């Protein structure tokens, strides 16, 4: 989705959930994502990272591996920081 403010969050979350459901439904073991909507569609990296990690954590349990293939150090830093915040307490 194109970023249009906080109301875009559910669209982004839905895109991850749809992909995860398709992958699980087809019996796949793994899936890879880019920083969906963060390039020309303008989604803020930190917010997109939080949404993607939450969606994958809650809806990706049928998969053995979920990878994020990120386009630069800024995207990597955003995903790393969001993952650290979410999963360092578990």
MARNU-397814 format. One record per atom (N, C-alpha, C): residue number from 1; residue in three letters; atom name; x, y, z. Coordinates in steps of 0.001 Angstrom, whole numbers. Layout:
N
   pos   code   site         X         Y         Z
   NUM    Ala     CA         X         Y         Z
...
END
This chain:
90
   pos   code   site         X         Y         Z
     1    Unk      N       822     -1218         0
     1    Unk     CA         0         0         0
     1    Unk      C       855      1267         0
     2    Unk      N       305      2308      -561
     2    Unk     CA       935      3627      -511
     2    Unk      C       686      4201       882
     3    Unk      N      1724      4756      1478
     3    Unk     CA      1579      5310      2830
     3    Unk      C       744      6585      2783
     4    Unk      N      -337      6603      3541
     4    Unk     CA     -1211      7765      3640
     4    Unk      C     -1507      8099      5100
     5    Unk      N      -568      7753      5978
     5    Unk     CA      -747      8009      7395
     5    Unk      C     -1127      6739      8141
     6    Unk      N     -1449      6875      9420
     6    Unk     CA     -1728      5718     10277
     6    Unk      C     -2804      4773      9747
     7    Unk      N     -3733      5277      8956
     7    Unk     CA     -4789      4417      8417
     7    Unk      C     -4238      3369      7443
     8    Unk      N     -3007      3521      7002
     8    Unk     CA     -2392      2568      6077
     8    Unk      C     -1904      1302      6770
     9    Unk      N     -1815      1326      8078
     9    Unk     CA     -1250       198      8825
     9    Unk      C     -2003     -1102      8575
    10    Unk      N     -3316     -1057      8575
    10    Unk     CA     -4085     -2294      8385
    10    Unk      C     -3897     -2866      6988
    11    Unk      N     -3743     -2008      5989
    11    Unk     CA     -3478     -2503      4636
    11    Unk      C     -2126     -3215      4552
    12    Unk      N     -1120     -2640      5180
    12    Unk     CA       203     -3260      5172
    12    Unk      C       170     -4577      5941
    13    Unk      N      -439     -4562      7105
    13    Unk     CA      -567     -5778      7918
    13    Unk      C     -1288     -6870      7116
    14    Unk      N     -2336     -6491      6423
    14    Unk     CA     -3105     -7437      5621
    14    Unk      C     -2273     -8030      4491
    15    Unk      N     -1402     -7242      3890
    15    Unk     CA      -570     -7766      2806
    15    Unk      C       382     -8848      3320
    16    Unk      N       966     -8630      4501
    16    Unk     CA      1830     -9662      5090
    16    Unk      C      1017    -10899      5450
    17    Unk      N      -119    -10708      6077
    17    Unk     CA      -951    -11853      6483
    17    Unk      C     -1407    -12670      5279
    18    Unk      N     -1761    -12003      4193
    18    Unk     CA     -2180    -12722      2992
    18    Unk      C     -1049    -13575      2436
    19    Unk      N       133    -13010      2379
    19    Unk     CA      1296    -13767      1885
    19    Unk      C      1604    -14956      2788
    20    Unk      N      1545    -14738      4094
    20    Unk     CA      1810    -15819      5046
    20    Unk      C       765    -16924      4919
    21    Unk      N      -488    -16549      4770
    21    Unk     CA     -1555    -17539      4626
    21    Unk      C     -1369    -18360      3352
    22    Unk      N     -1003    -17697      2260
    22    Unk     CA      -756    -18419      1007
    22    Unk      C       412    -19388      1155
    23    Unk      N      1483    -18936      1769
    23    Unk     CA      2657    -19789      1951
    23    Unk      C      2330    -21003      2825
    24    Unk      N      1655    -20770      3923
    24    Unk     CA      1285    -21872      4823
    24    Unk      C       291    -22807      4136
    25    Unk      N      -662    -22247      3434
    25    Unk     CA     -1665    -23042      2747
    25    Unk      C     -1100    -23929      1651
    26    Unk      N        19    -23532      1099
    26    Unk     CA       663    -24324        38
    26    Unk      C      1755    -25244       584
    27    Unk      N      1887    -25260      1904
    27    Unk     CA      2847    -26162      2522
    27    Unk      C      4292    -25734      2390
    28    Unk      N      4533    -24449      2150
    28    Unk     CA      5913    -23974      2029
    28    Unk      C      6588    -23957      3395
    29    Unk      N      7892    -24102      3392
    29    Unk     CA      8658    -24071      4634
    29    Unk      C      9185    -22676      4943
    30    Unk      N      9333    -21841      3909
    30    Unk     CA      9937    -20532      4133
    30    Unk      C      9330    -19490      3199
    31    Unk      N      9577    -18246      3549
    31    Unk     CA      9149    -17113      2738
    31    Unk      C     10139    -15975      2966
    32    Unk      N     10296    -15126      1970
    32    Unk     CA     11156    -13945      2095
    32    Unk      C     10338    -12710      1736
    33    Unk      N     10571    -11656      2487
    33    Unk     CA      9905    -10382      2250
    33    Unk      C     10947     -9291      2037
    34    Unk      N     10572     -8313      1256
    34    Unk     CA     11337     -7078      1163
    34    Unk      C     10738     -6109      2186
    35    Unk      N     11210     -4897      2187
    35    Unk     CA     10610     -3850      3020
    35    Unk      C      9384     -3341      2262
    36    Unk      N      8303     -4098      2345
    36    Unk     CA      7096     -3837      1553
    36    Unk      C      6614     -2405      1760
    37    Unk      N      6409     -1693       679
    37    Unk     CA      5860      -325       630
    37    Unk      C      6818       764      1114
    38    Unk      N      8058       414      1410
    38    Unk     CA      8973      1418      1985
    38    Unk      C      9751      2219       948
    39    Unk      N      9757      1804      -271
    39    Unk     CA     10476      2548     -1307
    39    Unk      C      9651      3714     -1805
    40    Unk      N      9258      3645     -3051
    40    Unk     CA      8522      4746     -3668
    40    Unk      C      7140      4950     -3051
    41    Unk      N      6619      3947     -2322
    41    Unk     CA      5305      4099     -1695
    41    Unk      C      5363      4834      -360
    42    Unk      N      6561      5141       112
    42    Unk     CA      6748      6069      1208
    42    Unk      C      6460      5610      2624
    43    Unk      N      6325      4311      2844
    43    Unk     CA      6024      3856      4209
    43    Unk      C      7246      4088      5101
    44    Unk      N      7074      4682      6276
    44    Unk     CA      8202      4894      7190
    44    Unk      C      8800      3550      7633
    45    Unk      N     10104      3446      7587
    45    Unk     CA     10779      2181      7866
    45    Unk      C     10438      1600      9232
    46    Unk      N     10509      2405     10272
    46    Unk     CA     10293      1887     11628
    46    Unk      C      8885      1332     11790
    47    Unk      N      7908      2049     11260
    47    Unk     CA      6524      1601     11370
    47    Unk      C      6297       332     10550
    48    Unk      N      6838       296      9349
    48    Unk     CA      6696      -887      8503
    48    Unk      C      7381     -2097      9135
    49    Unk      N      8531     -1887      9729
    49    Unk     CA      9246     -2979     10392
    49    Unk      C      8412     -3543     11538
    50    Unk      N      7845     -2679     12347
    50    Unk     CA      7029     -3130     13480
    50    Unk      C      5827     -3934     12989
    51    Unk      N      5157     -3441     11975
    51    Unk     CA      3978     -4124     11440
    51    Unk      C      4360     -5480     10862
    52    Unk      N      5433     -5525     10082
    52    Unk     CA      5828     -6779      9443
    52    Unk      C      6245     -7825     10470
    53    Unk      N      7013     -7418     11467
    53    Unk     CA      7450     -8368     12486
    53    Unk      C      6282     -8879     13324
    54    Unk      N      5361     -8001     13664
    54    Unk     CA      4185     -8431     14420
    54    Unk      C      3339     -9407     13614
    55    Unk      N      3110     -9099     12337
    55    Unk     CA      2315     -9983     11486
    55    Unk      C      2989    -11342     11328
    56    Unk      N      4280    -11339     11092
    56    Unk     CA      4997    -12603     10918
    56    Unk      C      5052    -13405     12205
    57    Unk      N      5181    -12738     13319
    57    Unk     CA      5220    -13428     14599
    57    Unk      C      3872    -14064     14923
    58    Unk      N      2778    -13384     14600
    58    Unk     CA      1463    -13916     14948
    58    Unk      C       886    -14848     13886
    59    Unk      N      1241    -14673     12615
    59    Unk     CA       616    -15445     11536
    59    Unk      C      1566    -16361     10776
    60    Unk      N      2827    -16396     11150
    60    Unk     CA      3791    -17192     10398
    60    Unk      C      4232    -18466     11086
    61    Unk      N      3473    -18924     12072
    61    Unk     CA      3910    -20081     12851
    61    Unk      C      3961    -21376     12045
    62    Unk      N      3293    -21430     10899
    62    Unk     CA      3336    -22627     10070
    62    Unk      C      4588    -22724      9215
    63    Unk      N      5440    -21725      9273
    63    Unk     CA      6661    -21689      8468
    63    Unk      C      7885    -21962      9326
    64    Unk      N      8884    -22556      8729
    64    Unk     CA     10133    -22803      9444
    64    Unk      C     11047    -21579      9429
    65    Unk      N     10937    -20769      8373
    65    Unk     CA     11845    -19630      8235
    65    Unk      C     11147    -18471      7528
    66    Unk      N     11335    -17286      8081
    66    Unk     CA     10866    -16057      7448
    66    Unk      C     12070    -15135      7354
    67    Unk      N     12387    -14698      6158
    67    Unk     CA     13537    -13806      5938
    67    Unk      C     13052    -12440      5496
    68    Unk      N     13819    -11439      5877
    68    Unk     CA     13607    -10081      5391
    68    Unk      C     14836     -9704      4583
    69    Unk      N     14640     -9435      3308
    69    Unk     CA     15716     -9062      2392
    69    Unk      C     15585     -7561      2191
    70    Unk      N     16452     -6822      2848
    70    Unk     CA     16298     -5369      2962
    70    Unk      C     17285     -4643      2065
    71    Unk      N     16877     -3483      1567
    71    Unk     CA     17583     -2824       475
    71    Unk      C     18752     -1936       875
    72    Unk      N     18875     -1573      2131
    72    Unk     CA     20026      -762      2531
    72    Unk      C     20218      -832      4045
    73    Unk      N     21250      -173      4526
    73    Unk     CA     21560      -215      5963
    73    Unk      C     20474       427      6821
    74    Unk      N     19813      1438      6294
    74    Unk     CA     18735      2082      7029
    74    Unk      C     17568      1131      7267
    75    Unk      N     17204       379      6240
    75    Unk     CA     16131      -613      6386
    75    Unk      C     16563     -1715      7346
    76    Unk      N     17795     -2192      7187
    76    Unk     CA     18294     -3217      8103
    76    Unk      C     18249     -2718      9547
    77    Unk      N     18700     -1504      9780
    77    Unk     CA     18714      -948     11134
    77    Unk      C     17303      -856     11714
    78    Unk      N     16330      -456     10898
    78    Unk     CA     14948      -354     11379
    78    Unk      C     14411     -1723     11774
    79    Unk      N     14609     -2730     10922
    79    Unk     CA     14111     -4077     11230
    79    Unk      C     14852     -4666     12424
    80    Unk      N     16153     -4453     12490
    80    Unk     CA     16935     -4973     13606
    80    Unk      C     16457     -4371     14929
    81    Unk      N     16273     -3071     14958
    81    Unk     CA     15844     -2400     16188
    81    Unk      C     14453     -2845     16607
    82    Unk      N     13548     -2948     15670
    82    Unk     CA     12192     -3403     16004
    82    Unk      C     12208     -4852     16490
    83    Unk      N     13014     -5700     15883
    83    Unk     CA     13127     -7095     16334
    83    Unk      C     13733     -7152     17733
    84    Unk      N     14746     -6347     17973
    84    Unk     CA     15372     -6322     19301
    84    Unk      C     14351     -5916     20357
    85    Unk      N     13558     -4903     20076
    85    Unk     CA     12545     -4437     21035
    85    Unk      C     11489     -5502     21311
    86    Unk      N     11072     -6193     20265
    86    Unk     CA      9980     -7152     20402
    86    Unk      C     10404     -8490     20978
    87    Unk      N     11582     -8949     20632
    87    Unk     CA     11948    -10323     20946
    87    Unk      C     13043    -10468     21980
    88    Unk      N     13648     -9398     22429
    88    Unk     CA     14704     -9533     23442
    88    Unk      C     14113     -9860     24811
    89    Unk      N     12826     -9617     24992
    89    Unk     CA     12182     -9895     26283
    89    Unk      C     11645    -11314     26355
    90    Unk      N     11615    -12032     25217
    90    Unk     CA     11049    -13388     25207
    90    Unk      C     12051    -14406     25669
END
